[in-house]
Amino acid sequence: MQQSTGGQPERVTDPRAAAGSVILLLIVAGVCALAAWRGGGSSQRHAAVSTEIEVNAASEAELGLLPGIGPALAGRIVRKREELRAEGGIRGEADLDLVSGIGPKTLAGLRGRITFGPIGQERETEVAPQPGQ
């Protein structure tokens, strides 16, 4: 910057430089907002899973709460569970690894968050008493 005669720096007022700075600032803000939107939503969604999920009894929506599992992958897990119904459903990580889209990284993220009970095992749910009972 050039010094003015009063000892203060001279202010540059080039409109192109100001416009370029504004555009750069908007691009950086947009990238940061996109990163927060993409990453923030999934971490909040996965924070809801605080107990283990039974793979052979969970709904697609419940499976979708697991880290690394979205709606499409949850649907493939349910389909694989039905394919393996005669053999007892998904019996462990080896069976889960057969699902397209699940690999070592996803399996590592699921450890401690899922269990493999027998398929068809009914979950305890409250049932309202029927009239006359």
C-alpha positions as CSV (number, residue, x, y, z in Angstrom):
1,M,0.0,0.0,0.0
2,Q,1.2,3.5,-0.7
3,Q,1.5,5.9,2.2
4,S,-0.4,9.2,2.0
5,T,1.2,12.4,3.0
6,G,-0.5,12.2,6.4
7,G,1.2,8.9,7.4
8,Q,-2.0,6.8,7.0
9,P,-2.2,4.1,4.3
10,E,-4.0,5.1,1.2
11,R,-7.3,3.2,0.7
12,V,-7.7,1.4,-2.6
13,T,-11.2,1.6,-4.0
14,D,-10.9,-0.6,-7.1
15,P,-14.5,-2.0,-7.6
16,R,-13.1,-5.1,-9.4
17,A,-10.9,-6.0,-6.4
18,A,-13.8,-5.5,-4.1
19,A,-16.1,-7.7,-6.3
20,G,-13.5,-10.4,-6.5
21,S,-13.1,-10.4,-2.7
22,V,-16.9,-10.7,-2.3
23,I,-17.1,-13.6,-4.8
24,L,-14.3,-15.4,-3.1
25,L,-15.9,-15.0,0.3
26,L,-19.3,-16.3,-1.0
27,I,-17.6,-19.4,-2.5
28,V,-15.8,-20.2,0.7
29,A,-19.0,-19.7,2.7
30,G,-20.9,-21.9,0.3
31,V,-18.4,-24.7,0.6
32,C,-18.4,-24.5,4.4
33,A,-22.2,-24.6,4.5
34,L,-22.3,-27.6,2.1
35,A,-19.8,-29.5,4.2
36,A,-21.7,-28.7,7.4
37,W,-25.0,-29.7,5.8
38,R,-23.7,-33.0,4.4
39,G,-21.7,-34.0,7.5
40,G,-23.9,-32.4,10.2
41,G,-27.1,-34.2,9.3
42,S,-25.6,-37.6,9.3
43,S,-23.9,-37.2,12.7
44,Q,-27.1,-36.0,14.2
45,R,-29.0,-38.9,12.7
46,H,-26.5,-41.5,13.9
47,A,-26.4,-40.0,17.4
48,A,-29.9,-41.3,17.9
49,V,-28.6,-44.9,18.0
50,S,-27.6,-45.5,21.6
51,T,-28.5,-49.2,21.9
52,E,-27.7,-52.3,19.8
53,I,-30.0,-53.0,16.9
54,E,-31.0,-56.5,16.2
55,V,-30.3,-57.0,12.5
56,N,-32.9,-59.8,12.0
57,A,-35.7,-57.9,13.7
58,A,-35.1,-54.3,12.8
59,S,-37.1,-52.3,10.2
60,E,-35.5,-50.6,7.3
61,A,-36.0,-47.3,9.2
62,E,-34.2,-48.6,12.2
63,L,-31.3,-50.0,10.2
64,G,-31.0,-46.7,8.4
65,L,-30.1,-45.1,11.8
66,L,-26.8,-47.0,11.9
67,P,-23.6,-45.2,10.8
68,G,-22.8,-45.8,7.2
69,I,-26.3,-47.2,6.4
70,G,-28.7,-45.1,4.5
71,P,-32.2,-46.0,3.2
72,A,-30.9,-47.9,0.1
73,L,-28.4,-50.0,2.0
74,A,-31.0,-50.7,4.7
75,G,-33.4,-52.0,2.0
76,R,-30.6,-54.3,0.7
77,I,-30.0,-55.6,4.2
78,V,-33.7,-56.4,4.7
79,R,-33.8,-58.2,1.3
80,K,-30.7,-60.3,2.1
81,R,-32.3,-61.2,5.5
82,E,-35.3,-62.5,3.6
83,E,-33.1,-64.4,1.2
84,L,-31.4,-66.1,4.1
85,R,-34.6,-66.7,6.1
86,A,-34.4,-70.5,5.6
87,E,-30.9,-70.5,7.0
88,G,-31.8,-68.4,10.1
89,G,-31.4,-64.9,8.6
90,I,-28.2,-62.9,8.8
91,R,-26.2,-64.9,11.3
92,G,-23.1,-62.7,11.6
93,E,-20.7,-60.3,9.9
94,A,-19.9,-62.8,7.1
95,D,-23.6,-62.9,6.1
96,L,-23.8,-59.1,6.4
97,D,-20.7,-58.8,4.2
98,L,-22.7,-60.5,1.4
99,V,-24.9,-57.3,1.1
100,S,-23.8,-55.1,-1.8
101,G,-22.3,-51.9,-0.4
102,I,-21.1,-53.3,2.9
103,G,-17.4,-53.8,3.2
104,P,-14.8,-53.9,5.9
105,K,-15.1,-50.2,6.8
106,T,-18.8,-50.3,7.2
107,L,-18.6,-53.5,9.2
108,A,-16.0,-51.9,11.5
109,G,-18.4,-49.0,12.1
110,L,-21.2,-51.4,13.0
111,R,-19.4,-53.4,15.6
112,G,-20.9,-52.9,19.0
113,R,-24.0,-51.4,17.5
114,I,-25.7,-54.5,16.0
115,T,-26.6,-58.0,17.2
116,F,-27.6,-61.2,15.2
117,G,-30.5,-63.0,16.8
118,P,-32.6,-65.7,15.2
119,I,-34.9,-64.4,12.5
120,G,-38.5,-64.3,13.3
121,Q,-37.7,-63.5,17.0
122,E,-40.6,-61.3,18.1
123,R,-39.6,-58.1,19.8
124,E,-41.5,-57.2,23.0
125,T,-44.1,-54.7,22.2
126,E,-47.0,-53.4,24.3
127,V,-50.3,-54.7,23.0
128,A,-53.5,-52.9,24.1
129,P,-55.9,-55.3,25.8
130,Q,-58.9,-56.3,23.7
131,P,-62.4,-55.4,24.9
132,G,-63.9,-58.1,27.0
133,Q,-60.6,-59.6,28.1
